[in-house]
Amino acid sequence: MPGANERALEKAKTLPADALILDLEDAVAPDAKEAARERVCAAAASGEYGRREVTIRVNGLDTEWHDADLRAAAQAGPAAVVVPKVNSAQDVHNIERALELGGAPDHTSIWAMVETPVAMLHAEEIAAASERLTVLVMGTNDLAKELHAEFVPGRAPLLGGLSLCLLAARATGKVILDGVYNDVKDLEGFKAECLQGRQFGFDGKTLIHPGQIEPCNEAFSPSEAEIEQSRKIIAAFEEAKAEGRGVVTVDGRMIENLHVDNAQRILALAEAFTA
């Protein structure tokens, strides 16, 4: 949500999104940065956004606004500070130290945007650099620019970088969010990319228009069929365990611990979506 737009910040209170990124970076003109900072920090500290996680995207580490943004965000105490173009573990350490010096509460985490070739190649180091870092956010627009890649259906030019970051997130126990889809009028293309992101293993997707929220929620929510199948797997496994049987099958398929773990994850997601 653009931090310079009061109406957008107000509208965000009604959106069915899990989290909000109140932006001080790309969506704010240079001469509006300071006013936007004050407005966004007041919004983040207001407690008026319900269960939505409210985060603040600060300007990049190499900009004149970064230090002041971090100090103000630390005082506002949002759920997280989103930092563009994090390229190294040292960048994470610098961000964490600035937040601590600014008095940020323990609940304010770091969401690192990984959007350059060097970030792809150091994704595991970035993800593991701090316990305060909880989320990796794919910056696919900047990554495509840096790679001189074209935007094509299926995102083949970006798949190597996406895979490296997914591996890093899973290796370090972090959440990872897929990048944005630029054409807000292309709903079918957006749905296809959401499905691809879910199939890849992303935990969710960053969005740039309210019209993308509902189809994204639908794409990343477990279906009724998945929920029912997960219940069957867990019930069959528990029954076999109680009877001392070592072999478990559901609908003719052999079931192992990994299938049970995945079923439990799907049911936990379904419960979270309906809570």
N, C-alpha and C positions, 0 to 999 in steps of 0.2 A: 504494500500500500504506500503511495507517495506521501512522504512525510510533510510536504509543503501544502497538502490539500486537506483542509479541515473537514470537508464533506466526506472525503474518502475514509478518514480516520473514524468519523462518526458511523458511516455505513458498515465499517468492519465489525462493529458491535453486533450486527445481525447476521453475519455470514456464517454458513454451516461448515466452517473450516476448523481443522484441528489446531492450527497455529497461524499466527499473523506475523509477517515481517514488515515492520514499519521502517520505511526506507529513507536513509539520509544520503545515499550514494547516487546512482544513475538517475533516479526519478526526481532529483532536486537540482535546480540550476545553481551555479556558484554563488550568485548574489542572494540566494534564499537559504543557504546552508544554516546560518546561525538561527534564523527564525524557525526553521524546520526542526533543528535540534531541540530547541526549547519546547516546541509543540509536541514532538514525538516522545520526549522524556516525560512530559506531564501525562501524556496518554498512557504510557507504559506503567507509570506509578499510580494510575487512577483506580485500578481494580474494577473497571467498568466493562471488561471484556469477557466476563463469565469464565467458563472452563477453557477457553482458548488460551494456548500458550502465546504470550506476547513477546516478540523478540524485536531487537533494534539492529538494522543493518547500518554499520558505520562506514565511513569512507576508508579507502584503502590505506595500508601502512605507509605508502610513499606519498601521501597527499598532505597538504597543509592543515586539513581539518581532522585528521585521524586522532591525534592526541586529545584534542578537546572533546571529540565525539566519545572516546572511551571514558574519559573522566565523567562526562555527563551521564553516560549510560550506566556507569558503575553506581552513581548516586541514585539513579532511577530504579535500579534493581529489577530489570526485566527477567523473564525466564531464560533468555539467552541473548548474547551479542553475536550477530552474524558478521563475519569479517571476510571481505573479498580478497581474492588472490593470495591465499596463504600458500607459501611455497616451500616451507621447511619447518622442522621441529623448533628451530630457534625463533621463527616467527611466532609460533604458538607460545613459547616461553615468554616472549616479549609482551604478547597480549595478556597472558595470564598475570604477569607481574604488574602491568598497568592497571588491570582490574582490581587486583589486591591493594595496590597503593591508593586507588580511588575509592576504596571502601565497599567494593561490590559484595553483596551477600553471597553466602555459599550456594544458594540455589541458582545464581546466574551462571549459566554454562556458556561454553564457546561453541558456536557452529562455524566450522571452517569451510569456506568456499574453495574448492579445488578446481582450477579452471585454466591451468597452463601445462605445457608439456613437462616442465620440471616438477610440478606438483604431482602429476601422474606417476612420475618415476620415483617420487619420494612419499607416496601416499601412506605407506605403512608407518614410516617414521613420523609423519604428521599426525596420524590417527593415534599413535601410541605416546605422543609427547606429553600428554597431561590428562589426568582424570577429569579435569574441568571441561575438556573437549569431549562432547557427547555426540556430535552430529557432523557428518561430512555432507556438504551440499555441492552437487555437480554444477559447475558453470559451463554449460555446453556451448553457449554462444561464443564466449571468449576462447574456449578450447578450439572450436572450429576455426575461428579467426587466426589463432596462433599456428594451427596446422595447415592453413591455406586450404581447408577442406570445404566441400560443398554440402549444403543441407539437402539430403535426399531421403526419401522414405526408407525406413529401416535403419538409418544412421550408421551405415557400414563404416564410414571413415572414422567414427568416434568409438567404435566398439572396443578397441584395444584399451583406450583410456578408461572407459566405463568399467571394463572388467578388472583392471588393475585396482581401481578404487573400491569396487565391491569386495575384492579379495582382502584389501586392507581393512575395510570396515568389519568384515566377518572375523578376520584374524585377531582383531583388537576389541571386539564386542561393542562397536559403535553403530549408531543408526546412520543410514545413508539415504539421501533424498535425490531423486532424479532431477535433471534440469528442466527448464521451461520449454513450452511449445509456443512458437512465435505467432503463428497464424490463428488468431482468436476466432476467425470465421470458419475455419476448417475443422468442424466438430468430429468428422469421421477420422481424419488424420490424427487428431488429438487422442481419440479413443484408442486408436491402433497403437500409438506411442505409449499410452498408459498401460495397455495390455503387455506390450513389449517390456516395459519397465518392471511390471509385476513378475513376468516370467523370468526376467533376469535375476530378480531377488531384491529389488529396491523396496524400501519400507514405505515410500510415498513419493509424491512429485511436487515440485514447486510450481506455482501457478501465477499467471499475470492478469487474469480476468475473472470476475465472479462467475461468469458463465461456464468456466472450466471446473468449478468446484464439485457440482453434483455428479458429472460423469467420472471425475477422478475418484470421488468417494465410492461410487459404484464399482469401478474397476479394481480398487484395492481392498474392497470388502469381501470376505468369504461369501460364496453363494450358498443358497439353501442346500444344494446337492453336496457341496463340500462339507458343510456343517454336519449333515446327516451321515455322510460317509465317515467323517472323523469320529462321530459318536459310536458308530458300528465298530470301528477299529479298536477304540479304547475298550468298549464293552467285551468284545471277543478276546482281547488280550488279557483283560482282568479275569474273565471266566476261565481261560486256559491256565492262567497262573494259579488260580484257586484250586483247580483240578489236578495240578501238577503236570500238565501237558507241555511238552517242549515245542510243539509245532502248532502254529496258529494260522488259519486261513480265513479270509473274508472275500466272498464272491469269487472264490477260486484262486485268489492271490495269496502268496505267502506273506505273512506280516512279521516284521522284525522291530527291534527297539526304535530304529530310526523312523519307521512309519508312525509309531506311537508318539514319538517326540513331535513329529510334524503335525499330527492330529491334535495334540494338546496345544500347539502354537496356534492352529487355526481356530480352535474353540476359544482360546484366550483373546484372539483378535476379534472374534464375533461378539464376545461379551463386552469388550472395550467399545466397539462401535455402537452397541445398543444401550450402554450405560447412561 
